[in-house]
Amino acid sequence: MERESFEDEEVAKVLNDYYVSIKVDREERPDIDSIYMSVCQAVTGQGGWPLTIIMTPDEKPFFAGTYFPKSGKYGYPGLVELLLRIKDAWDTERDRLVETGSNITEAIKNSPRRIDGEKLGQETAERALRGFRNSFDEVYGGFGGAPKFPTPHNLYFLLRYWKASGNGTALIMVEKTLESMYKGGLFDHIGFGFSRYSTDGKWLVPHFEKMLYDNALLAYAYTEAYQATGKDIYKDIARKIFTYVLRDMTSAGGGFYSAEDADSEGEEGKFYLWQPEEVKEAAGEEDGKLFCDWYGISPAGNFEGKSIPNLIGRDLGILYEDKALARRLDGVREKLFMYREKRIRPHRDDKILTSWNGLMIAALALGGRAFHSDEYIKAAEAAYGFIQRNLVRGDGRLLARYRDGESAFPAYLDDYAFLVWGLIELYRATFKTGYLKRALELNRDMLDLFWDEREGGLFLYGEDSEQLIMRPKEVYDGALPSGNSVALYNMLRLSRMTGDTQIEERARQVMETFGGEVGYNPTAHSFFMSALLFSLQPTREVVITARSREDAQGMLDRINGSFVPFATFLLNTGDEELHEIAPFTREQKMVEQKPTAYVCKDFTCLEPVTEVDALQGMLQ
């Protein structure tokens, strides 16, 4: 639509003569996007992007749609014809259009939430599992048919369900999906990183756009799968994602860029496609043939006459058993990467979003402690430092977007919730009390700015932000988990870590507020369901008391490699700041001057232990 219409002289003349044209970046203004997408869905029965809205000067929408070609085709009216017809109606029937806009606005504002008083519990989690099992693709993994989205938070829930219940089916779905996504063309086997979604059912042909949030959420999923199973394949894939992000998506100041486009030189996927001759030119005849055979690169191609490298149908186990073969293929891959670097790259969206950076901080911090990588932890700390320097206003208000020296827009709920998640993981990776303290401060600010005092839950934008025609509240966990779901998970963890029952009370209110919606369709709220499982399980609150982090390292190494999603951890080295945050830690002293672990179950403490094996047993 941009190429066909907005860069076209004839369309531009109509727009400039009769309309005030506003183009919105939905990543910068999710508040506007959310409201007017609701309008489109209400008016047309469906949504999508590009989103086209025509409204009165006081922001009341009376026309909504998605894609319109410049001239009528595919059964769509042409944009020029449409604009002129609406201009004529504005001149001759303005009162009717204004009334329509007012009616639509009122209908959207008063759209009822599903509040049937459902109390969420174990039965809700079981229904979520059944929903995923019913839509699971047993051949290629994932859920539902094409197009297929990664939606990693579905896998977070299933891993936690497996851990809580021992249900092997949940783990099978996770592993099949993680391996199938990696085998397909959804993963860039030459330069690493995942594309946004697959246009087919077997993950072969992606929409080649790479998003920071997908790669953050997927890296987190693969890291957790490694912790849960001990299988090196998941560790390797997570590390490849981190390689891509640190190499291609990291600014000089440490913040992470948003995305890379799907097309280059005007063609979708051109940068990523191969022909056998190119592979052999880059790697030599023999190595080139071997790589083509393994990665499905053929003269016929698998996408518009060229090939997307993939491992569909291949046994990944061979690559882990035959180390010489794996090294040889990786050597070819490096040559292909250097060859590909000479091509014209897709455009990179170099804006830096607080919310998506929060997700990447969380993933890197988790990867850092799971893989014993100081590099990942330092990168997470650098990104947080970037946000502190560039995306915090003088009065302490978090901002949403930085680009080219300019910071803008009061941060939204997702910015606060995702950054708090990142800070909790950073604390867990470093045990620097400042990160935990900052997580609590931002969580408090979030409640002050976004909490709905009347009905509970958190609004999308703050009370100090531009006030639009309504204040939406979102809980649906789509391509991204919702701010309410992540905030709920954060609050449950923070309350367990600090003993602050007021935070836990707010979490309870969030579950009550959205119980009807979540209970009606639990699979559409998978991150919320992970938080629910955390609230239902007998969680373990662990405090390790030692002279220093180095003294406690033996215990920390053991738990860092384990999947313990229903536990929280504090390191008590006599730090007064920690004692103020979590007063109960004052009394938890070392036993016989040895590093000592206090394990409490729902705030009731067991006998302290000084042996690593004893700690591991209590956690499992």
N, C-alpha and C positions, 0 to 999 in steps of 0.2 A: 504493500500500500504506500510505503514511503517512496519507493521508486516510481510506481505507476501514477501516483496522485500528488503527493505533497511536494515533489520536485518538478511538477508539471506546470507550465505557464498558464494554461487555460484554467486548471483547477485553482491555482493560486489566485488568479484574478477574481474568480467567483468568491472565494473565501475572504479575500482582502476587501472586496467591495461591500459584502453583506454580513460578514461574521467577525467576531473576535476569536481568533484561533489560539487554542492553548494545547500544547503538547506536554504530556505528563510522563516522566520516567517513573514507572510503577515501583521501582526499587528504591527511589528517593522518597516517593510519596505513597507508601502502602495504604495510608488512611484514605486518600482520594480514590485509589484503585479499588479498595474494599467496598466503599459506599456505592460507587457507580457501577461496579460489577454486580452488586446486589440488584441495582436498578435494571440492568440488562437482563439478568436472569428472571426477574419478576415480569418484565414487559414481554420478553421474547421466549421465555422458557429455557434459555440456554445462555452460556457465557463463553468467554474466550478472548484472545487478543489477536490482532489489534482491537481495542475497544473504542467504539464510536458513540459519543454522547452529544446531543444538542440540548441546550438548556436556556432558560430565561436568564436575564442579567443578575437575578438574585439566586442563581445556582440551582433552580428547580428544573429537573430534567423532564422533557416531554417526548424525547425520541431517543431510542437506544438500538444499537446493532453492533456487529463485529466488522467483518471484512466487506468492503464495497469496492468493486473494480471502478476504474475511471468511467468506462462505458459499460452498459448493461451486458452481462454474459453469465453463463452457468446458472441462469435463473435468478441472479441478483440484479437489482436496479443499478444503474450507473450512478456514481457519486455526483457528477455534475448535474444530472437530471434531478437527483434527490435534493441537492442543495437549493436548486432553483425552485422546486415545488414547495419546499419548506419556507423559503423566503417569501413566496407568494402567499402562503397560508399565514405567515407572520404579519403580512401587510393587511390581509383581508379578514382573518379570523383569529386575531391575536388573543382575544378574551378566552376563546376555547382552548388554545394552546397553554395559556397561563393556568387555566383551571385544571387542565390535564396534568401539568407539572406539579401543581399543588396537591392533587389527588395522589399522584405517584409518590411524592415526598412523604405525605402522611401515611400511606400504606407501608412504605419501607420503615419509617420510624416506629410504627406500631405493630410491625410484624411480630407475632407472638413467638416466644421461645418455647421449646417443648419442656414443660415443667409438670411432669406427672408424679413428682415426688419419689422417683425410684431411688432406693438406697443401693449404692454400688457396693459390690462385695465379690466373694470368690466365684459366685455363679456368673457374674458379669465377665470375669476373666475367662471362664470356661466357654462362654458363648463366643467371646472373641477368638479363642483357639479354634472352635468349630467353624467360625466364619472363614478364618484363614485356611483351614484344612479343605473346606469346600471349594475355595477358589484357587487352590494351589495347583500349579502346573508341574506334574510329576516328571515330565520329560525334560523341560528346560528350566524349571525353577521359576520363582516369581509368582505373582498372583494375578489372575485374570488374563485376558488376551491382549493383543496389540492395540494401541501402543503400550509398551511396558515401561514403567518408571521404577527406579531402584527402591525408593521409599525405605531407607535403611532403618527408620524407627519401627517399622513392622518387625524387623529382625531383632531389634533391642528387646521388644516385648516377648518374642518367642524364646529368646535366650533366657530371659528372666523367668518365663513360665516353666521352661525345662528345669532351671535350677531349683525353682520352688517346689515343683511337683515330681521331678524325675521322669516326666513324659518324653520318651525318646522321639516321638513324632515331631514335636516342636523343634528339636535339634536337627532332625533330618531335613526339615523345610529350610532352616537357616543355612545349613551347609550346602545343600543342592543349589540354593539361590546364589550364594556367594561365589561358588565355583563356576556356575553357568554364566553369571554376569561377567566374570573375569575372562572366561574363554571366548566370549563373543567380541564383536567389533565395538561394543559399548566401551570397552577398555582400549586405550591407545597402546598397542603392544610395542610401538617403536619409541615413543617419547613419554609414555605413562600418563596417568590421569584418566578419569571417567567422563564420558559425554553425558548429556542431560537425560536422554531416554532412548529406548529402542523403538523403531517404527514397526518391527516385526516381533513375532512371538519367541524367537530363539536368541534374541540379543545380538543379532548379526549387524543389522544396519541401524546405526544411531542417527539421531539428530545431532550433528557433530559439535554443537555448542558445548563448551566445558564451563561449568559453574563452580565457583568456590564452595558454595554451600553443599553441593552434592559430594564433592571430594572430601570435605570435612566430615560430613555425616557417614560416608562410606569408610573412611579411614578409621573412624571410631568403631564401626561395626566389625571390620576385619580384625582390629586389635582385640576387641572383646572376644571374638571367635577364637583367636589365638590363645587368649587367657583361659577360655573355657575348655578347649580341646588339646592345646599343646601342639597343634599341627603347624609346621613351619610355613606351609603354603600361605596361610593367612597373614603371618608376620611379613613374609616377602611382599605380598600384595600391598599391605598397609605401607610398607617402607617405600614401595614404588610410587604410591600416591604422594607421600611426603617429599620424595625426590622431585616430582613434577611441581608441586606447589612452591617449594623452596627455590627451585631453579627458575621457574617461569612466571610465578604469580606473586612474588615478594618485592615490595618497594625498597628503595635504598634506606628508608627510615624504619623498616621492619613491618609495616602494615601490609595486608594482603589485598591484591586486586580482586575485582569481582568476577570477571568472566573472559572467555575468548570466544569469538564469533564462530559460527558454523562454516561460513564461506570465505574463500579468498579468491581474488580476481573474478568476483561475481558468480562463482560456482560453489555450490554446497559440497563440502568434503574434499575439495580438490587437493588441499595440503596433505591429506591423510591417505590418499589412494595410490596404488602401485600397479605396475605391470612387470612381468617377469624379467624383461630386458633391463629395466632400471635396477632391480635387485642384483642381477648378475654384474651389471656395470659397476655398482657400488662395492660388491663383496667378492667378485670373482665367480667364474663359472660353477665350480664345484660347491663352494659354500653357499652361493646364491641359489643353486638348485635345491640344496638341503633345506634352506630357509623357506623357499616357496612351497616345498612339499609339506613341511610342518605347519605353515601358517596359511595354507589355502590360497596362495597367490597363483593364478592360472591365466593362460591367454584369453579364455572366455570371460573371466572376471566374475564378480558376484554383486557388483553395483555399477550400473551404467558403463559396462565394458571394461572396468578396472576392478581391482581387488582391494577389499578391506582385510588387512591381516587379522586372522582369528585362529583359535585353537578348538573350535567346535568339533566334537567327535574324537578329539585326542585324549589320551590317558595322561593326565598331568603327573601321575605317579612315576612314569618313566623318567621324566625330567629330574625328579628328586632322587631316583635310584642311579641314573647314569649321569654322574657329575661331569664327565668329559663332554658328553653331548650338550648338556646345559651350558657349559662354559663356551663351547663352540658357537652355539646359537646366539648366546649373549654377545659374543664378539662380533657376529654378523649384525646383530641389532644395533650395536654402537656405530658401525660403519653406515648403516642405513639412516641412523639419526643424524649423523654429520652430513650425509647426502641430502637429507630432507631439509636441513637448516638453510640450504641455498635457495629453497623455494620461497615464494612470497607468503609470509605468515598470515593467518587470520588476524583481524583487528582485535586488540585487547581492550576491554573496558577497564580503564585504570582508576575508576572511582573506588574508594575504600569505605566499606560500610561497617559500622560498629557491630551490627547484629551478626553478619557472616564472619567477621573477624573473631567474635566471641566463640562461634562454633569451631573455627580452626584452632583457636587457642585451646579449647577443650580437647580436641583430637590430638594435637601435638603433645599436650601435657600427659594425656593417657598413654600415648605411644612412647613418650620419653621414659616413663617409669616402667612400662611393660617390657620395653626393649633395652633398658639401661642406656639410654641415649641422651647425653648432655646436650647434643646438638639440637634435638627436638625441644627440649625444655627451654634452652636459651632462645630459640626462635619464638616459642610461645610467650616468653617474658618480653622479648623485643616488641612483639605485636601489641601486648598490653601497654608497654611503655609508649608506643606510638599513639595509642588511643588516649592515654593520660595527657600527653603533650599537645595533641592536635584536636581532640574531640571532646574536651571538657571545657565548657564556658567558664568565664571568670567567676560566676556565682556558683559553680559546681554542677550546673545542669549538663547532663550528657547530651551530645549531639549525634546526628545519625549518619552524616556523610562528609567525607573529605575528598577533595580532588584539586590537584594543581594549586596547592597553597590556600584553598578556601574551604572552610568548614561551614556546614549549613544544616538547618532543620532540627528543631528540638527532637531528641530521640524518642522512638516509639517503644511500645511494650516489648517487642521482640529484641530491641537493642539492649534494654535492661536485663531481660530474662536470659538471653543467650550469653551476655557478658558475665553475668553472675555465675552461670554454669561453667564458663571458662575459668573464672577465678576459683571456684570450688576445686576444679581439677588441677589448677596451678598450685593451690595450697597442698593438695594431696601429693603432687609430684615433688614439691620443694620443702614443705612444712615451714614456709616463711609466713609467720602470723599475719603480716601486713596484707597478704592476699585474702585471708579469711575475713579480716576486719573490713576490707574494702567490699567484699561480697555482701556482708551484712549491711554496710552503709548504702550500697546501691539497691539492695532489696528493700530497705526502709524507704528510700526515695521513690522507688517504684510503687510501693503501696500508697504513699502520699499523693503521687501524681495520677495514678491510673485506677485506683480502687473505686468501685461503684458502691457507695454507702447505702443505697436504697435496696439493691437486689443482689449485691455480692459479685465477685468476679472482677476482672480487670479489663478496662477499655483499651482499645488499640492505640489511641493517642491521648496525650496528657491534658489535664485541665488548664495548663498554661499554653497549650498549642493553639494554632488557628482553629477556631470552632466552625466546623462544617455543618451541613444540614442535619447530621446525626452523629452519634458517637458509637461506632460498632464495637461489639465484643466478639472475638473469634475463639473457637475451641477446636475446630476441625483440624486434624493433623494431615495436611496434604503433602505436597512435595517437600515442604518444611514443616516441622512440628509447630504448633501454635504457641504464641507467647503465654497463654494461660496454662497450657500443659507443662511447658518447661518451668514456668514460675512455680507451679504446684510441686514439681519434683525438687526444685531448689529449696523450697520452703520446708518440705519434709526432711530433707537432708540437713539443712541448717538448724532446724529445731532439735534434731537428734544430736548434732555436734555440740550445740551450746547449752541444751537444756531449756531453751526459751519456749515456754508453752504458748506465748502470744503468737509466735510465728506459726506454730502448729495449729492454732485455732483458725488463723486465716486460711491455712491449707484446707482445713475441714470445711470452711465456708465455700471455698472454690469447688470442692467435690459436691457439695449440696447444690450450689448454683447450677452446675452443668450436668448434674446426675441424670436428668431426663434425656438430654440430647445424647450423652455418652452411652447411656444404657440402651437407647433405641438402636444405635448402630455402633457397637464398640470397636469393630475393625477400622472404622473411619477415624478413630481417636486412639491410635496405638501408643503414642507417647504418653498420653493421659493414662492409658492402661498400665504402662510401666510404672508410673507414679503410684497408681492404685495398688499394684502388687507390692511396692515398697511399703505402703501404709498397712497392708494386710499381713505382711510377714513378720515373724519375731526377729526384728533387726538386731544386729550386734553393734554396740557402740564401743569402740576400742580406743583406749588411751595407752600409748607407749611412753613410759617415763624413763628417761636416760639423761646422762650428763650432756650429751650432744647427739646430733644426728648421726655422726660417724659411729658412735657407740651402739646406736640402735640399728645400724645398717643390716645386720644379719636378719633381724626380724622383718625389716622393711623389704629386703630383697625377696623373702619368701612370700609375703602377702602381695607384693607388686606383680608377681608372676601368676597370681591366682585370680580366678573370676569370683569375686565376692560382692555381688551387686546389692546385697541387703545388709551391708556393713558400712559404718563411718569410722574415720580414723583421725586422731589427734596425736601430735608429738609434743610431750611435755618435758621441756628442758629447764623448767624453772622460770620461763619467760613471763614477766608480770603482765604483759599485754594479753597473753593467752588466758591467764588466770582471771583477768577482768571479763573476757569474752565468755569463758566457760569456768565459772567459779569452782565447780566440783573438782577440777584438776589440782587445786591447791593441796588437797588431802591425799593425792595419789602419789606416794613416794616410792623410791626404789626399794626392792627387797634385797638385803645382803649386798647392797651397793652394785647390783647387777641391773642391766636394762630389764624393765619389768612391764608386762602387758596386763592391763586391767580390761577385762571383757565384760560388758554389761548387756543384759538382754532386756530391752524396754525399760531401761534405767535401773534395773536390779542387777547388782554386780556379783560376779562369780569370784572365786579365789584367784588372786593375782598369780601369774606364772612368769618364770624367767627363762623357760626353754622354748626354742623356736617350734619344735614339733608339737608341744602342748598347745601353743597359740594356734597353729594350723588346724589342729584337731577341733578346737573350740569354734573356729570360724566355719568349718565344714559341717 
